[in-house]
Amino acid sequence: MNIGHNLDEKYLRKKYSVAKLLAPTGGILSGITRLCGEHTAPDFEIAVSNIDNMTHTFSHITQPDGMDALNEPMGGAGADVDVELAWIRAAMEGAERYANMAYHESDFIIAAANDLPNAMDLDTVPRCSETEYANPYCPYRPADKSLPIRWSRAFSLTEKREMFVPSVMAHLYLKPGVSEAFWQEISTGCAAHYSLEKALVSAICEVIERDAIAMTWLAKLPLPQIEITQPCPPELDKNLQILAKGRVRQTFYDATTDLGIPIVYSIQTLEEHPTVAQYVNCAVSFNAAECCAKTIREAAPARAVLCHVDDTPADTEDFRSLYDGAAHLGNPNYRDEFEFLLNTPNRTTLDAMKIEAPEDDKGQLNFLLDRIKSHDMDVFAVDLTTQEQRALGIWVVRVIIPQLMPMSTVQRGRFLGHKRLYEYPEKAGFGSLSEADINPTPQPFA
């Protein structure tokens, strides 16, 4: 059912400028529809935006077999208690996805890193391990500074100067050449908002989130379980009440890393469900209670989609898509794979996760940058905003922090050579880790 049946579209267009991107012909978004949630899941309003067939506009956007990308998951999703907020979340995520894919070859500079002043240091790019590279089926190769690749203009938020970053790290559907095959094309670090500062904050937080997701699973970190005490914080209470009305049970874990920004990793369990008996997600915010609330809300559209994923490869080594691992590990027979978290002896509270941070967008951005710079990490920002979006006051950005651990859904290329994967767990008190200790089970996050 179209969400327009529930809300006055003239009202939406007047209230939200992003609604002007919504048009059956010629607009960025062809429509926004309502998605029925999985019937045993918490009852949230779920909206899904559709970008339609972008192959007609951008010939580089095709399926792996070269066919039009009409059936690819091209839009965005949003969930909330309020149907209107679910609509706007889906619209903004759809705009974000569009900007990721909308490019022209003239936007890039082609050069070898050795020949390009102000190029991002490719030595900081996460690498696969030598064992992974030795596998003839590994899709990645080490970045080579002597080979020409495409570069995109960026701005170093830590060094305050213009620089260039590999385009394969900034865009989707880039169709990387051999010399660019050192990175998984994924949407990590992308965000859209009406405020540039807010978009950058959201994008940085997502990179921090994916770092925690990757290390939690690969290193099997027994994170502290968060005990929700009463009275429940108001920013969490409503979502927790909705959760309690269903059969899904959810546990929350403190995944905060050395950067000190609250991170909540969560597991939803539903006994004997055939496809989503286990589901994980994660959230980053300056407020741990908001993180918990976000994981409850954002699980709704993901669960609805995972119930219908039935085309995962037979061999887990062939897993590549965002949904492969999550769909596979949602089977109730794989509950044991989550025991390192479900049976963790460690405990903490929301109060213990509190930090003092600014409330305004600019202050929060500077707060994040100060934390990241104190760990000798770089933050690069790419402006992906298209002309249509800029005219409506929307900002779409991509943030790259190469020193953080990427979350890979490609089982044959999990970037197990990145030093952070081994340095962080030991520094955080979880013990030393070698490649032989890495969790062999596919990434369950989607």
N, C-alpha and C positions, 0 to 999 in steps of 0.2 A: 504494500500500500504506500502510495506517495505521501511523504510528510506534508506536502502542500494541502492534503485533505484535512489535516489536523490544525494547520496554522495558516493564517492569511498571508499569501505570498507578497502582497503589496506591503503589508506590515513588515515582513522580513526584509524586503528590499530597501525599505525606508530606514530601518533600524541598523542593518548590517551592510556595509558597503561591499563585503565579499559576495553578497547575494547577486550583485551585478555581473559576477563571473558565471552565473548559472543561466544557461540558455540552451535549448535543444539544438540550435544550429549556430555555430560561430562563437559560442561561449567556451570557457575553459571547462566548466562542469556541465555535463549534459543532464544531470538530474541528481536528486537526493531521495533515497527511498528508506523506508523503515524496515528493519531486520527483526524478525522474530527471534527472541533469545532461546537458548536451549532450555527446555521446560523445567528441568531440575535446578537451573542456575538462579542466582539472585535476580530479582525482577527490576531491570533497568531499561530505560528507553535507549534504543540502539538505532543510529542512523548511519547510512553508508552513501558516500558520494561516488559518482561515476564520471570518469573522464571520457568514456566512449573510445572510439577507434582513433588513437593518436597516430597510427601509421599513415593515415591520409594526410596528416599535416607534417609529420617528421618521419621520413623514410627510414631513419636509423632505428626506430622503435618497432622491432619485430620479435616474434617468438623465435626460439632457438632453431626451428626448422625453416625460418625465413618467412613464415606466414604472418598476416596482420596480427597485431597484438590485441585484437578485440576481446579475446577471452582471457587475457591476462588480468590479474587483480590490480587495476590501474588507479583506483581512487583511494579514499580514506574512510575511516570509521570514527565514530564518536559515541560515547555512552554517558548517560547522566540520569539522575532522578527526573530532571526537567527535560521534556521533549525538545524545547527550544535550544537548550544548551547542548544537547546531543546533536542537533542540527548544525549548530555553528562549529562544533568540534569537527564534525565530518567535512564541512565545507572548507575549513582552514587546512585540514590534513590533505584534502584533495588538491587544494591550491599548492601546497608544499610538494606533493608528488609530481604535479605538473611541472613546476619550476626545476625539479631535479632532472627531468628528461628533456626539457626544452633548451636546445642549444644548436648552434651552427658551427661548422668546422672553422669558420673565420674567427670564432671567439677564442681560439687557442693559438698558442705559440709552440712551434715544434723545434725542439733543441735537445741536445744532450745536457745533463745536469752540469757537467764540467765546463760547458760553454755558456751557461746562462747565469749572469749575475743575479743575486738575490733569490736564487732557487732554494727551496726547502732542502735541507740536508737529507739525501736518500738513505744515509747510514742510520738515521733514526727510525726509518720505516720498519714496523714489525716484520720479522722473517719467520718462515717455516723452519723446522729443524732440518739438519742434514739427512736424517732418516726420512722425513717427509719429502724433501726434494729428490731423494734417491728413488722414490716410487715413481715409475713412469706414468702413472695415472694422476699424480699430483698436478693440479691445474696451474700452480704458481712456480715462479722462478725468482731468484733474488734480483732486487733492483740493481741496475747497472748504470753507473754515472756516465759511461762513455757512449751509451746508445741513445738516439733521439726518441723522445716521447712527447706527448701533448701536455702543455702546461696551462693552467688557469691563473688569472690574476687573483691575488688574495691580499689580506692585510694581517700582519703579525700583531696580535693584540698584546703580546708580551714585550715585543721589541719596538712597537709603535712605528712600523714602517711597511711600505708595500713590498710584497714578495710574490713568488710564484710557487704553486703547489701542483703536483701531478693531477691532471684532469681526471684520471681514473679514480682518484680519491674524492672527487668533488661532484661527479655526475653519475647518473644511471643510464643504462643502455648505450654505453660508450663504445662497445665492441672493441675491447683492448687488443692491440697488436701484441706480438711476441715480447717486445721490449717493455710493454705495459702490464704484462701478466704477473704482477707481484702483489696484487690486491684484489679482495673480493668486492665487487660492486654491491653496495648495501646502503640503506638510507640512514645509518647511524650518524648522528650529529646534525640532522636537518631540522629546522623549525620555522614556523611562520607565525607572524604576529603583527599587530598594528604599531607596536613599538620596536625599534631596532634593538634597544637594550634588552627588552623582554625576549625577543627572538634569540639573541645571543645567549642569554641566561639559560633558556630552555635547551638550546643546542648543546651548550657546554655540559649541562646536567645530563643530557642523554649519553654523551660520550663517557662521562664518569659512571653512569649506570651500566653501560655495556661492558666496561672494564670490570666492574664488580660481578656482573653476570658470568662473564667468561671465567674469571678466576675462581668463583665459587664452585662452578661445576667441574672445571678441569682439575683443580687441586682438591676437590671434595672437602671444602672448608666446613668444619662443624660450627657454623655460625651460632651466636647466642639467640635463642628464641625470645621474642618480645612478649612479656606478660602485660596484658591490657588490664589495668586496674581501674576501679571505679573511684570517683565519677569519670566516665569516659569523656575525653576531650570533645567539644562540640563539633569540630571539623571532621571527626571520625564517627560520631554517634549515629547519624542518620544512615550512613552506608553500612555500619555494623548491624543496625537493626534490620535492614533489608537482607543482609547476609543470613542473619539468624532465622529468618522466615523460611528459608529453603533447606535443602538436604546437603548442600555443599558445606564442607568444613574447611576453614582456612587458618593456617598458622603463619606468623610473621617472624622474620629474622633480621637481626641487625647486621647488614652487610657493609656498613660504613668503612671506608678504606682510610689510608693514611692522609688523604686530602681533607678529612674531617667534615664532609658534607653528609648529612643523614641520608642513608640508603636503606630501603626496606626490600628484602627479597621475600617472596611468599610462595607457599604451596597450597593449592586448593585440592582437596581430596573428596571423592564421591564414590562410596563403596559400590563395587561391581559394575560401574558404568562401563560399557564396552569400548568407548573411544576417548573419554576425558575423565578417567578415574583419578588421574594426577595431572595437574597443570601448574606451571610456575610462571611468575612474572615479577617485575621489579619496578621500583620508583625511587626518584631522587627529589628531594625538596629541602628547604631550610627548616621544615617542620616535620618531624617524624610521624606525627598523627596524620598529617595530610598525605604522607607517603602511603601509609596503610590504607587510607580511604581511596587513594588513586588505584592501588592494586586491586581492590575489590571492584571498583567501577570498570576499569579497563579490561578485566577478565571477561566481562559479559560478551563483547563482540568476538573476542578470540575463541571462546568456548563454542559459540554458535557456528563459527567457520570450521573449527577442528572436527566438529561432529560430521562434517561432510567431506573430509579429506580421505580419499580412498585410492590414491595413485602413487603412494610412496614406493620407492624402489625396493625390490626384494632383498637386496644386499645393503646393509646399513653403511658399508663403505662407499656406496654410491650416493648417499644423501647429499643434497646440495641446496634445496629450496628452504625457505624460511619455515615451512610447516612440516618438513619431513620428520625431524627429530621429535617435535611436540606431538605429532599424530602417532608416531610409533610408540613413544613412551607414555602415551595416554592410556594404553591398554592396561587393565588391572594386573596382568601378569608381571608387570615391571615395577610394582610398588617397591620391591627391595632396592632398586637403584636409587631411591630417595632416602634410604634409611640413615645415611650419614647426617641428614638434616632432621628427619622426623624423630630420630632418637638422640639428638644432640643433648649432652648434659648441661650445656651452658645456658644461662638465663640473663636477661636484662629487662629494662623498663623503658617506656617512652620518655620518662623524666630524665633518665640517664643519657638519652640521646640528644637532649636539648643543646642548642648552640645559640650564641648571641650574634645575630646577623642583621644588616639593614633591611628595612621593609620596602624601600623604593627600588625601582628597576636599576638605575645607575649605580646605586650603592651596592646592590647585590652582585652586579657584574664586576665591579672593582673588588669586592670581597672574594669572588671566585678566582679572579686573575691573581690576586695576591697569594691565595693558597697554592695555586698551580705554580706560580713563579718560584715560590719558596721551595718547591721540589725540583727545580731546574727543568721544568717542562715547558714546551712551546704550545701556543694556541694560535692557530691560523683560521681566519674567517674568510669565506667566499660569499660574495653577494650573488645569489641566484635569482633575485627578483626580476620578473619579466616586465615589459612595458605596461601590460594591462594591469598587473598587480600594483606596480608603482603608482599608477594613476589613481588607484583606490586607497592608497596609503598603507598597503600591505608590504611587509618585509619578509623575504624568505632567505635564510642563510644556511650555510654548511660550515660546521666547525670541525677542525682536524687537530687532534692532540696525539702526535705519533708515539709519544713515550707510554701512553696507556695501552692496555691489552685490548685488542679488538675481539669482538664476539663473532666467530665464524660459524656458519651453518654448513660449511663444506667439510665433510668428515675426512677427506684426504688432504685437507689443507687448513689446519687449525692454528697456524702460526706458533707452533710449539718451540720455536727458537727465540722468542722474544724474552729478554732477560727479566722483565717485570714479573712474568709468570712464576719465576723461581725466587726472585728477591723479595717480593711482597709477602708471601706466606710465612717465610722465615722471620722477616722483620716484624710481622704482626703477631708472632708467637704461636703460629700453627705448626712449626717444625720445618725442616728442610725438605726439599722436593727435587726429584730428578725426573727426567723424561719417562723413565720406566714406571714412575708412580702416577702418571697422568691418567685420569679417568678415561677409559676407552669408549664409554657409552656416548652416543650422539647428544648434542646440545638440545635440551628440551624446551628452551625458550622460543616463543614465536610472537 
